[in-house]
Amino acid sequence: MLFDDANRAVDYRFVEANASFERQTGLKDAAGKLMRALEPALEQHWFDIYGEIALTGEPKRFEARAEALGRWYSVYAFRVDEPERRRVAILFDDISERKRTESALRESEERQAFLLALGDAMRAQPAAEDKIEVAARLLGEKLAASRVLYAEYDHEKGLAHIFNGWLADGAQPFPSVVKLENFEGEVLNDLREGRVVRVDDVGRLGAGSGYAAIASVQVQALLSPALLVDGKLAFNVSIHQDKPRHWTDDEVALVQEVSERLWAEVVRARAEQALRESEERLRQFGEASQDILWIRDAQALRWTYLTPAFETIYGLSREEALTRDNFRSWLELIVPEDRPRAIENIRRVRKGQHVAFEYRIRRPADGKIRWLRDTDFPIVADGGAVDFIGGIGSDITAAKLTTERLEQSEERLRSAVEVGRLGLWDWNVLTGEIHWSDEHFRMEGYAVGEVTPSYEAWASRIHPDDRAGAEAALRQARDGGHEFDHEFRTLHPDGAVRWLHGRGRFFYDEAGRAVRMVGAMTDTTVRREWEERQTVLVAELQHRTRNLITVVSSMADRTMRRAADLPEFRDSFGDRLAALARVQGLLSRLQEHDRVTFDELTRTEMASLGVFDGAADRVVLQGPAGIRLRSGTVQTLAMALHELATNAAKYGALRQATGRLEVTWRLEPPGDGAQPLIHIDWRERGVVMPEPGAAPDGTGQGRELIEHALPYQLKAKTRYEFLPDGVHCTISVPISASTPGF
């Protein structure tokens, strides 16, 4: 993450991005590039969110739309590495299709909720048939002289049932039946399309009309296209006994006007009936729904409608919820942390936006926390103003708990994979498609996303000497139905060889075919190297043990030959064993490629004799530090230093108050083809020596070791002499070629 001087995130640079990143964003070759360079129009809120994560270390999971990319994403982001590096890992998935589905569902839910709201406000309306009959009667009164009747046509029977009798000359209405003979074809089609039709002869009164005297009367009609719900047609007829009567223009105009009004009434009545039926279905749906359907007044924000599911979810009766200032009461039920989100979304709906948001409530009855998801929408009046707010509230507590458990499980798995450095794979054997974890790529010597995972990509990185065995083990596991458990080497492009241990299991269909395999790999290179080192160390230990036994045996033999009695043997032998033990202690603390240095060996031996406690001001140790001794040299050289120091402590410079000891050393560069040497100079001064010709004190074992054992065992050059004021000994011995400077 990149920040400005005000510590606001302004951009971020991609460290790496997998192949799915390119597919889901359309941004190519992101690694090493800045987001602003890849997509300059990306909204600032993305940078703000990731910047906050980098600064606080608090992970976030959210859904948001990237307008610049035209896509919705579900995102989980968290900080990685140290805080000062400000690096953020972003896991995301394109959920645009899901959002489109949710949008379509939301629109459907809005329509249903709106119709449900209308249904509660509807009043009972007169039936369509009643409206038609009233209109026809009024029309008949206005055209009384024309003997106008109201009739209904039954298409299946071809009969017109007359409901209004003959209105002329004071005659009383009577029921009758008109047999329609010329009513099909274009006439019927015109009526169905809403046009008034004038027909001079549509039929004659039937014999069963009860009016036998005029059974042959011709029927003329102005047909009114008032379609009824039951499929019948209402129209007006004029019956003439003697001769056809032609309709006047005023009469036609009047019938036209009334017919249009009648037609509109019928259409509206049918729509109202369909709406009532739809509202009833929606009311039943609302009563049975497990989601809350509700409506608020957009100005006062008071609930005006709630479905029964409210009581189940909130644990509060609808009557109590609809009383008082129920918007404030509702806010008090929401946990404090979620109230600002709820208020902000209600504000957005009042402005005409559609919103969906999640929040928590605390039920007053039992104090339990429930998660809800509200889909809210404006209900707009004819003038465009938002009069009401509709909403659908769903209890998503169970889904939230499931999601949280899944996230926790995924987080535990992710942490285990990262901490355990496991390389996972999931192989569709039938299609060849394979999924690798990031660590799997690295184990094979690939950058993450560098190749498309495949069997060939795996096999090509196996060491040539191990490939046949690894593939054979895989086939045997597949064909035998047992676990794949095999260790093999991989050869990386840079020449590095790594040991991997793979374990996996095949899954089979009903026919016994292997269809899938999942497994994990671990890098066992360190363990392999340790095992090999242990083998070398055991061999070295055995070699050193044999040498040590030889040294102890020789030391015991020489000490015994020179000891005057058993107590002297015990003391001398004990001191030499202690010196030998100190050397072994130094050697045992070394790593595989470490060496004992001469200055460390010298100071350890001097400290063991207490030289630095009482005679430190009379002892000089001077020479370069870090001169590495060969392991085979250390024991014998240490014993020589021990003998010199012991003699000095018993008889020489370290015993006599006037004595001084100077131990100096230097490196001697090697000649052609030779090893480097360390030159050691042991010089005692101020020592009162025995009279010339008198035998020196001591057993002489140290001098023998220096003059004979060192040259023989270490190819050393030595000189040991007694000067008038003390012992002078020089030793030149080969050292490790790994000493710095050589």
N, C-alpha and C positions, 0 to 999 in steps of 0.2 A: 504494500500500500504506500502511496506517495501523498504527502501532506504539505500544505502551504505553511506560511509563518504563523497563521492563526490556528494551526493544528487541525485544519479541516481537510478531509480526504478529497483530493482533486483528480487522482488517477491511480491506476494500478498496472503493474507489469507482470505478464504471465511468466511464471517459472516453468511450468509445463502444462499441457492440456492433452487429454486423450482423444481418440478418434471420434467418440460420441459427441465431444464438444463441437467439432466442426459440423457434424450432421445436424445437431439440434440448434445451432446458432447461425450457420452459414458463414462463419468467420474462419478463414483458413490461415494456417501457419502462424498460430498465435504465440508460440513459445518465444520469449525474449522481447515481445512487442508490447506497447502500451495500448490499453483499451481505447483511449481517446483517438489514437491513430487508426485502430481497426474500425471503430464506430463512433464518429464525432458527435452524433445526435443522441447517444445514450443518456437517459435521464439522470440527474444528479442524485436522486434518492438511492440508486444502487451504490454509488460511492459512499454516501453517508452511512448506509447500513454496514458495509464491509469495513469502513473506517472505524466505526464504533466497536465492532468485533475485535479488530486488531488492537485497539487501545484498552478495552476493558477485559478481553479474554472470555466474555460471555457468549456462548454459541447461540445462534438464532435459526429457527425453522419458520418459513413463511412462503406465501404465494404472492406473486406480483407479475404485472404485465410489463414487458419491455416494448414500449411503443416504437422505438427505433427499429426493433427487429420484427415487430408485429406478432409477438408470441407471448404466451403465458408460461411461467416456469414455477415449479415447486422446488424450493431451495432449502438446503441445510448447510450452514457455513460455520466454521469454527477456526480459532487461531491455532497455528502450529509453530513449533520452535520457540525460541526465547521471545519475550515481549518486545525487546528492543529491535528485533528483526521485522516485526510488524507484518508477518506473513499469514495469509488466510487461505484455508482450503475450502473449496466450494463444490458441493455435490448437488446436482440439479437434474431435473427431468422436464421435458416439454409436455405441458398439460393443456395445450391449446385446444385439442379436440375435446377433452373433458369439459373445458370451460364453455365451448360452443354448445355441448349437450346440456350443461347446466343452464345456460342462457335460454335455450328453447324450452326446457322444463319450467324455468321461472316464468316465462311468458304465459305458458299454459296455466300455471298455478295462479298467476295474476288474473287471468280471465275468469277462472273458476271462482276465485274469491270475490271478484267484482260482481258477478252474477248472483252469488250467494247474498251479497250485501243488498242488491236490488230486490231480491226475493223477499227479504225481511220487511222491506218498505212498501211492497206492492199491496194495493187494495183490490178487493174482488171487483171484477168488471162484468157487465152484461154479456150474455152469450151472443155469438155471432148471429145465430138464427133469430134471436129476439130483435136485434138491430135491423136485420133485413126485413122482418115482418112489419115493423113499425114504419120503416121507410117506404115499403110497398103500399101500405095502407094510406099514408099521406099522399103518395103519388096518385093513388086511385081516387082519393077525394078531389084532387085538383082536376082530374080528367074524368069526372063522373059522367059527363054527357057522352063520353066516348065508350062508356060501359067497360072500363078498365078493370082487369082482374089481376091478382097475384098468383103465380103458378110456380111449381117446382118440377123440374124435368128429371125423370129417372131414366138414365141412359140405358140401363140393362133391360128395362121393361118397355122403353119407348113411350111412356105415358107421362102426361103433365097433370099433377094433382092441383086443382084450383082451390085456394084457401079463402079468397074473398068472393062473395057472390056478385050477382048482377046488381050494380049500384044505381042504375038509371031507373026512373019512373017509380021510385020508392020501393022497388022490389027488395026483399030480404036476402041477405047472403045465404048461399047454399053450397054445399060441397059438390064437386063434380069432377069428372075426368075428361081430359081432352086427348084424343088419339092423334098423335103427331105423325104425319106421313112425310112431310118435306123438310126434315130438320137436320139431316146429316150433311156431310161434305163441307163445302166452304162456309156455310152458315155456322156450323159448330166450331170450326177452326177459328173464325173471326171472333166468336164469343170467348173462346179459350184465350185468345190474345188480348182480350179486354176491350173489344170494340162493340158499340151498340149496332144491332142489325134490324132493319125494317123488312118484314116479310109479309107479303099480301095474303098468302095462303099457306099455313103451316099444318092444317089438319081440320078435323071436324069433331064435334062433341060425340063422345062415345054413347052407345045405347044404354049403358048402365049409369048414366049421369043423373038419373032422376028427373030429367027434363025431356021427356019423350017427344013432346010436341015440336021441339025444334032440334031433333036429333041430327038433322042434315045441315044445321047452320054452319056456315063457313067461318073459320077462325083466322083473323088477321092478328099480327103481333108486332110490337116493338120489343125486341129481345134485349134484356139487360145482362151484361156479362158479370154477374155477381156470383163467383164460384164459392160454393160452400165447402166446409172442411170434409164433409162426407162424400164429396165427389159429385153432388147434384148441382144443377144450374137454376138460378132464380131468374124469372123474366116476367114481363108484363104482356098481357094479351088483350085484344079487343074482339068481342064476339058480335057478329052481325047476322041478323035473321033474314034480311031480304037481299041486300046487295053489298058488295064490298065498300067499305068506307076508307077513304084515303086520309092519312094523317096530315094534319097541317104542320107547317114549319115550326110554329110556336109549340105545338104538342111534341114534336120530335126534339126540339131544343130542351124542353122541360124534362122529358124522359132521359135525354143525354146527361143533363146536369145531375139529376137525382141518381142516375145509374153510376156516374163517376163517383159520387159521394158514397153510394152504396158499396161500390167496388172497393174504395179505400177503407171503408169500415170493415169489410170482410177480411181484407188483407191484414189490417191492423189487429183484428180480433184473432185471426189465426196466429199471428206473431205473438200476441199476448198469451194465447193458450200454450204455444210451444215454449215460451219463456217460463210460464208457470210450471210446466212439466219439468223443464230443465232445472228451475230453481228448487223444485221439490227433490229432484235427484241429488242436486248439490247439497241441499239441507241434510238429506239423509247421509250423504258422504261426510259432511262436516260433523254430524253427530257421531258417526262411527270412526272417524279418522283418529289415529293416534297422534297426529300433529295438531298444533294449535292454529286455528284460523281466526284472525282478529282484524278489527277495523278501528282506527283512531280518527277523531276529529283533527284535521290538520292544524287548526289554530290553537285550540285548547290542549291538544295532545291527549285528550281523555279517550279511553276505550269506549266504544259504543256497541261493540259486539265481541263475544268470545265463545268459542266452541267448548264442549265439555272436557276435551283433552287438557284444558288449562288446569283443571282441578287435580288431575292425575299427576301432571308434571310439576306444578308449583306447590301442590299440597295446600291449596287455598281455594275457598269456594268462589264461584263466579260472582255471586251477589256481593260478597265482601270486596272483591277486586274491582267491581264496577262502581263502588261508592267512593265518595270523597275525591281528593286530588289523586286519581289512580296513576297518573304518570309519575308523580313523585314517589308514590308507594311502590311502584314497579322498580324505580331506580334504587330504592332502599333494599330491595331483594337482591340486587346485583352486587357481587363482591366489589369492594372499593376499587381494586386495581383495574376492573373492567368497565367501570361506570363512564369514564371519559370516552371510551370507544363507542359505547352505546349512544351517548348524547351526540357525538359527532355524526354518527350514521343516521340518526333520526333527523338531524339538521340537514343532511344531504338529501334525504327523501323529501323533506318539505320544499326543497328547491327543485324537485322534479326528477331526481336521480333514482336509479334502482341500486340497491345495496344488498350485500350478504355479509354477515359478520357472526363471529362466535363470541360467547361470553358465558360467565358462570353465575349461578344464583345460589343462594343459601335458603333452603326451604324453611319457613318459619315453624312448621309442625315438628320436624325432627332434627333440624340443623344440618342436614346433609347437603353436600355440594353437588349440583347437577350442571352439566355442560349443555348449552343450547346453541342452535344455529338458526338465526333469523334471516328470512328472505323478505325484504320490505320493498314496497313499490308505491308510487303516487297514484291516486285516483283523481283524474282531472275532470273538471266540469266543462260545460260547453264553451265557456269563455276562455278556457286554457288554464284557469287557476286550479291549484291543488286543494280540493275540498276535504278529501279524506286520505288516510294512509292505510293501506292494506298490508297484511303480513302473514307469513306462515312460519311458525316456530317448531323446530324439531328437537327432540331430546337426543343428543348425540353422546351422552355420557358413556354408554357401553362401547361405542366406536372409539371414543377418546381413550378409554382405558386400554382397549385392544391396541390402538396405535401406540400409546405410551409403552405398553409391554413389548410391542414389536420393536419400537425404537431402542428401548433398553437392551433387548436381546441383540439387535443389530449392533448397538454400540459395544456391548460386551464381546460379541464375535469380532468386530472390527479391532477392538483393543487387543483381544487375544491374538488375532492374526498379526497385528503390527508388533506387539511385544514379543511374540513367539517367532516372528519373522518366517511365517509359513507361506509357501507358494501353493495356492489352491488352483485346482482345475475342475471344470465341469464339461464333459465331452459327450456330445450327441453322436453316438457311434453310427447311426443310420445316415445322417446328413453330413457328418464330418465337422460340424460347427463346434467350436471349443471356446469356453470362457476361461481366461487366466486372471488371477489377481495380479496387482502391480508387482508384488514381490516375486511372482513366478517369472515375469519378464526379466527382472534383474538377475535371478538365479541362472537363467539361460544365457545371460550376457547380452540381452536386448535392452534398449531404452523402452520405457513404458509406452505402449502404443506404436512402437517402431514397426512391428509386423502384425499381420492378422494371425491370431493363434491357430495352429494346425498341428496335425501329427508330424508333418514333415518339418515344421519349424522346430518342434521339440527334438526329433531324432537327429536333425542336422547338427545340433550343438553337442551331442554326446561324443565323448572321446572315441576315436576310431577303434581303439582296443576294447572298448566296453559296449559298443553299439549292438553288436550281435547278441550279446548276453542280455542286455536290457530289453530288446525287442522280443527275444525268446521268452523271457520271464513274463512279459505282458501277454503274449499269446497263450502261454500256459495258464495264466490266471483267468483269461477270458474263456478258454475252452474247458478248463477244469472247474470253473465256478468257485474258485477260492480267491483269497485276497492277494493283490499284487503287493509285494514287499521286496524291494530291490535297491541296492546301492550301486551308484555308478558315477563316473566322472564326466564333467562337461569341459569342453575346450572353448574358451572365449576368443573373440577376434584379436585381442591384445596378447594372446598366448597364455593367459592365466588359466590354470587348471583348478577346478573346484569339485569337491565331492558332494553329491546329493543323495539323499535317502528318500525314495518315494514309496508311498503306501496309498492304495486305492481299492475301490470295489466296483464291480460291474453289476448292472441291473438288467433283467431279462424280461421279455414279453411272454405271453402265454405259450407261444411256439418255441420258447427256449432260446430265442435270438438275443444276443447282447444288444441293448438299445441305448444304454447310457453308462457312463463311468464318472465317478467323482473321486477325488483324492487330494492329497497334500504332500508337499515336499519340504524337507528341512536341509539346510546346508550343514554338512558334517565334516567340512574341511578341517576346522580347528580340532575336532575330536580325533580325526585321522592323524593329523600332525602330532597331537599329543600322544597317541598310541605309538607312533613311530619313535617319538622322542623317548617315551618310557622304555621302549625296547633297547634303544641306545644306552639309556641311563642304567638299566639293569645290567647290561653287558659291562659298562664302565664300572659299576659298583662291584661286580664280581672281580673285575681286574684289580681295582683298588684294594678290595678286601684281601686278595691273595698277596698283593704287594705289602699291605699293612702287616699281615701275619709274618711275612718274611722279615720286615723291618723290626718288628717287636721281638721276634726270635733272635735275630742277630744282636739287637740291643741288649737283650737279656744275657746272651752268652758273653758279650764283651764286658758288660758291667760286672757279671759274676767273676770273670777272670781277674779283674783289676780290683775288686772289693777286698778289703782286709778282713772283713767279717760280715755277718748277716745284717746287722743294723745298717752298716754302710751301704750294702747292696740294696736294702729296702729303700733308703733315702734317695740314693742316686737313681735307682730304677723308677721310683715313684715320680721324681722330678721329670725324668725323660718321657715317661708315659703321659704326664700332664701336658708337656710340650707337644707331644704327638696328638693328643686330644684337641688341643687348641687349633692345630692345623686342620684337623678333620672338621672342626666346627666352622672354620672359615670356608672350607671346600663345600660343606653341605649347604651353605646359604647361597651359593652361586646359582644363577640361571644357566641354561644350556651353553650359551656362548660367552659367559662371563669368565674372568680370570682373577686370581689373587694378585694384588699389586705388592711390590717390594716394600713400599713405605708402610702399607697396612700391616704386613707381616712383621716388620721390625718393631713398630709401635706396640703391636699386640704382645709380642714376646717381652719387651721391656716393661710393659704395664703389668704383666703377670708376675714379675720379680719385684715389683714395688719400686722400681727405679725412680719413677716420677713423684713418688711420695716424699723421699728423703734426700735424693741426690739430683733433683732435676736441674739445679743451677750448675752442676758439674758435668752435665751430659749435653752433647751437641749432636742432633740428627739433621743432616743437611743433604738434599738431593732432589731431583725432579720427582713430582708425584705422578702416579698412574702408570708406572712401568709394570707391564703385565708379565707374570711368570707363567711358564708352561706348567700344566697340572702335574706332570711327572717330576717336575723340579722342586715343587713346593715342599714336600715332606723332608727330603734330604737337606735342602738349604735351611729349612726351619730348624732342623736338629743341629746344624752347624752353628747357627746364630744362638741357639739355646746353650750350647756348650761354651761359646765365647762369653755370653752374658753371665752364665753360672760361674765360670772361673773368675770373671771380673768382680762378681759380687762376693765371692768367697776369699779371693786372694789379691785381687788387683785394684783397679781404679775405683770401683764402686765400693770397695771395703775401706780403703785408706782415705783419710780425710783430705789429704793433699792431692789425691788422684783426680784426673779428668779423663773423660771418655769422648772421643770424636768418631762418629760413624758417618762417613760421607759416601756418596755413590754418584755415578754418572753413566751416561749411555756411551757405548763405543759403536760407531757405525760399522756395519758389516763390510767385509771385503767382497770381491766378486764371487757370487754364488754362495756366500756364507750367511749365517744368521746374525742378527744384532746381538750385542753382548751388554751385560750390566757389569760395571767394574765397582767392587765394594772395597772400601778402605776402612779397616778397624784399627784405631790407634789409641792406645792408652798412654797417658803421660802423668808425670809426678808420682810414680809408683816406686817404692823402695824395693828393689829387686834383691834376690839372694846373692850371696857372695859368688864371684866367678868360680865356676867349677862345681858349685853346689847344685844338687838336683832341685828343680823347681817344684813348688807344691802342686798337688793335684794328681789325678790318675793318668793323664795323658790320653784319655779316650777321645777328647775333643780334638786334640791335635792330629790324632790318627784319622779321625773322620774327615778332617779338612784336607790333610795331605794325601790321603789314599782313596777314601770313598768318593769324595766329590769329583776328582779327576776321572775315576773309573766309571761312576754311574752317570755323571752329568757332563762329561767332557770339559770339565772346568780347569782353569789354570789357577793354582793357589801358591801362596807363600806364607809361612808361619815362622816368626823369629822373635827372640827375646832381646829387646834393646835395653840399655842401661836404666831407662826410666819407665819401662813398661812393654807390654806385648804389642806387636805390629803384625796384622794379618791382612792379606789382600786376596780377593777372590774375583775372578772373571768367569761368568757363566752365561751360556746362551739364554735368551728370553723369547717370549712369544712374538711372532712376526706381526701380530695385530696391534702391537703397541703403537700409539699415535706417533706419527712422524716417520714410520717405516713402512 
